[in-house]
Amino acid sequence: MKNLSAFLSILSVCFMFNTVVAQDADLETDLEQLIAPNVIKQLRSVDTIPEYHSKENKLKLTGTIYQSDGVTPAKDVILFIEQPDEDGNFDLRKSGDERYVFHRSWVKTDANGQYTLYTFVPGGDRRYNQPQQIFPSIKAPATPKYMEDTLLFDNDPLLTQSCRKRMKKNGDTSRILKPQTEDGLLVAEYDIILKSDTMAMR
């Protein structure tokens, strides 16, 4: 088990953008390189993260991905997430020469732009003042892959009022998840509006 500092570094303050980025350039791998072509063809709109069934705070993350107009559902969009474990540590594994985060998953939106991921609420690394975060990336057909802002949790004590105010000022509060318990399972909805081609190319 390795902690967040061994893998990632602080990028910005108060979570206004993705708060961490890969330190090792080899880890900045495009989604197409992470997923074999035959696997991409098999992706579904529903998937489950490794070790989901053994976790206490199980989370169903579901929503709709829309085209950049904010209205038209976007089908066949790949949503990739990775996250630390319940203690706030990234479980790094190796496959050949590649390192990867064990707690990761992919889905591809259906014809209605919908997706569902069964995961768990990650921990925050209190030693390094890191909040509870899920790290999403997007790959829409015929457009470059890009990282979405990290998903945060409303009841996280490290998500301070000052950070919330700054996020609200920038219209950035939709990524604060507010899970509700349904039949013993935490459920959070998160809709995504695709960035335009120009915005995605960064």
C-alpha positions as CSV (number, residue, x, y, z in Angstrom):
1,M,0.0,0.0,0.0
2,K,1.4,3.4,-0.9
3,N,0.0,6.7,0.1
4,L,-1.1,9.5,-2.1
5,S,2.2,11.5,-1.9
6,A,4.1,8.7,-3.5
7,F,2.0,8.8,-6.6
8,L,0.5,12.3,-6.9
9,S,1.4,16.0,-6.1
10,I,-0.7,19.0,-5.3
11,L,-1.8,21.0,-8.3
12,S,-4.1,23.7,-6.9
13,V,-5.6,25.0,-3.7
14,C,-9.1,24.3,-2.4
15,F,-9.9,21.8,-5.1
16,M,-10.8,24.4,-7.8
17,F,-9.4,22.0,-10.5
18,N,-8.1,18.5,-10.3
19,T,-6.1,18.7,-7.1
20,V,-3.5,16.2,-8.0
21,V,-1.6,15.1,-11.1
22,A,0.8,12.2,-11.9
23,Q,4.4,12.9,-10.9
24,D,5.7,10.2,-13.2
25,A,5.2,11.0,-16.9
26,D,4.9,7.3,-17.6
27,L,1.8,7.2,-15.5
28,E,0.1,9.8,-17.7
29,T,-1.3,7.1,-20.0
30,D,-4.2,7.7,-22.4
31,L,-7.3,5.6,-21.9
32,E,-6.7,3.8,-25.2
33,Q,-3.4,2.5,-23.9
34,L,-5.0,1.5,-20.6
35,I,-7.8,-0.5,-22.3
36,A,-7.1,-3.1,-24.9
37,P,-9.2,-2.6,-28.1
38,N,-11.1,-5.8,-27.5
39,V,-12.0,-4.7,-24.0
40,I,-13.3,-1.3,-25.2
41,K,-15.7,-3.2,-27.4
42,Q,-17.0,-5.1,-24.4
43,L,-17.5,-2.1,-22.1
44,R,-21.0,-1.7,-20.8
45,S,-22.9,1.2,-19.1
46,V,-22.6,-0.6,-15.8
47,D,-19.5,-1.8,-14.0
48,T,-18.1,-2.6,-10.6
49,I,-14.8,-1.5,-9.1
50,P,-12.4,-4.2,-7.7
51,E,-13.1,-5.2,-4.1
52,Y,-16.5,-3.5,-4.1
53,H,-18.3,-6.3,-2.3
54,S,-15.8,-6.3,0.6
55,K,-16.2,-2.6,1.3
56,E,-18.3,-1.1,4.1
57,N,-19.4,2.2,2.5
58,K,-20.7,0.9,-0.9
59,L,-21.6,3.6,-3.4
60,K,-23.7,3.5,-6.5
61,L,-22.6,6.4,-8.7
62,T,-24.9,7.0,-11.6
63,G,-25.8,9.7,-14.0
64,T,-26.1,10.9,-17.6
65,I,-23.4,12.3,-19.8
66,Y,-24.6,15.0,-22.2
67,Q,-23.1,16.5,-25.4
68,S,-21.6,20.0,-25.0
69,D,-25.1,21.6,-25.6
70,G,-26.1,20.2,-22.2
71,V,-29.3,18.6,-23.6
72,T,-28.4,15.8,-26.0
73,P,-27.5,12.5,-24.3
74,A,-24.0,11.4,-25.4
75,K,-23.7,7.7,-26.2
76,D,-20.6,5.5,-26.3
77,V,-18.6,7.9,-24.0
78,I,-16.0,6.2,-21.9
79,L,-16.0,7.3,-18.2
80,F,-12.9,6.1,-16.3
81,I,-12.5,6.5,-12.6
82,E,-9.7,5.7,-10.1
83,Q,-9.6,6.3,-6.4
84,P,-7.8,5.6,-3.2
85,D,-8.9,2.9,-0.8
86,E,-11.0,3.6,2.3
87,D,-7.9,4.7,4.2
88,G,-7.0,7.3,1.6
89,N,-4.1,5.3,0.1
90,F,-3.7,4.5,-3.6
91,D,-3.2,0.7,-4.1
92,L,-0.6,0.8,-6.8
93,R,0.0,-2.4,-8.8
94,K,2.2,-3.4,-11.7
95,S,1.4,-5.0,-15.0
96,G,4.7,-5.5,-17.0
97,D,6.4,-2.1,-16.9
98,E,3.2,-0.2,-16.2
99,R,2.0,0.9,-12.8
100,Y,-1.7,1.4,-12.2
101,V,-4.2,2.2,-9.5
102,F,-6.0,-1.0,-8.5
103,H,-9.3,0.6,-7.6
104,R,-10.3,1.7,-11.0
105,S,-13.2,1.1,-13.5
106,W,-14.5,1.9,-16.9
107,V,-18.0,2.3,-18.3
108,K,-19.4,3.3,-21.7
109,T,-22.6,5.2,-21.8
110,D,-25.7,3.6,-23.3
111,A,-27.9,5.1,-26.0
112,N,-29.4,7.4,-23.4
113,G,-26.1,8.7,-22.2
114,Q,-26.5,6.9,-18.9
115,Y,-23.9,5.1,-16.8
116,T,-23.7,3.4,-13.4
117,L,-20.6,2.6,-11.4
118,Y,-20.6,0.5,-8.2
119,T,-17.7,1.6,-6.1
120,F,-17.1,2.7,-2.5
121,V,-16.6,5.9,-0.6
122,P,-12.8,6.5,-0.6
123,G,-10.9,7.7,2.4
124,G,-9.1,11.0,2.7
125,D,-5.4,11.1,3.6
126,R,-5.5,13.3,6.7
127,R,-1.7,13.2,6.9
128,Y,-1.4,15.3,3.8
129,N,-4.7,17.2,4.1
130,Q,-6.2,15.3,1.2
131,P,-10.0,15.0,1.0
132,Q,-12.1,12.1,-0.1
133,Q,-11.8,12.1,-3.9
134,I,-12.7,10.1,-7.0
135,F,-10.7,10.9,-10.1
136,P,-12.7,10.7,-13.4
137,S,-11.5,11.0,-17.0
138,I,-13.6,11.2,-20.1
139,K,-13.1,9.8,-23.6
140,A,-15.8,10.7,-26.1
141,P,-15.7,9.3,-29.7
142,A,-13.3,11.1,-32.0
143,T,-12.2,13.6,-29.3
144,P,-9.1,13.6,-27.0
145,K,-9.3,12.2,-23.6
146,Y,-9.4,14.7,-20.7
147,M,-9.6,14.7,-16.9
148,E,-12.8,15.9,-15.2
149,D,-12.5,17.8,-11.9
150,T,-12.3,15.4,-9.0
151,L,-15.5,14.3,-7.3
152,L,-15.8,15.3,-3.6
153,F,-18.1,14.4,-0.8
154,D,-20.4,16.8,1.0
155,N,-19.8,15.3,4.5
156,D,-16.0,15.4,4.2
157,P,-14.6,17.6,7.1
158,L,-11.7,18.6,4.9
159,L,-14.0,20.2,2.4
160,T,-14.0,23.5,4.3
161,Q,-16.5,26.4,4.0
162,S,-13.9,28.6,2.4
163,C,-13.4,25.9,-0.3
164,R,-17.1,25.6,-0.8
165,K,-17.5,29.3,-1.2
166,R,-14.7,29.5,-3.8
167,M,-16.3,26.6,-5.7
168,K,-19.7,28.2,-5.6
169,K,-18.2,31.4,-6.9
170,N,-16.8,29.5,-9.9
171,G,-20.0,27.5,-10.4
172,D,-18.2,24.3,-9.5
173,T,-20.4,22.8,-6.8
174,S,-22.0,20.0,-8.9
175,R,-19.0,17.8,-8.3
176,I,-19.7,17.7,-4.5
177,L,-21.5,14.4,-4.2
178,K,-24.3,14.1,-1.6
179,P,-25.0,10.3,-1.3
180,Q,-28.4,9.2,0.0
181,T,-29.1,5.8,1.5
182,E,-31.4,3.7,-0.6
183,D,-32.1,0.1,0.5
184,G,-28.9,0.1,2.5
185,L,-26.8,1.4,-0.4
186,L,-25.3,4.9,-0.8
187,V,-26.5,6.4,-4.1
188,A,-25.1,9.6,-5.7
189,E,-26.1,11.1,-9.0
190,Y,-23.5,13.0,-11.1
191,D,-24.3,14.3,-14.6
192,I,-21.6,15.4,-16.9
193,I,-21.6,17.8,-19.8
194,L,-18.9,17.1,-22.3
195,K,-16.4,19.8,-23.1
196,S,-16.1,21.1,-26.6
197,D,-13.3,19.8,-28.7
198,T,-11.3,22.9,-28.1
199,M,-11.7,22.7,-24.3
200,A,-10.9,19.0,-24.2
201,M,-7.6,19.5,-26.0
202,R,-5.4,20.4,-23.1
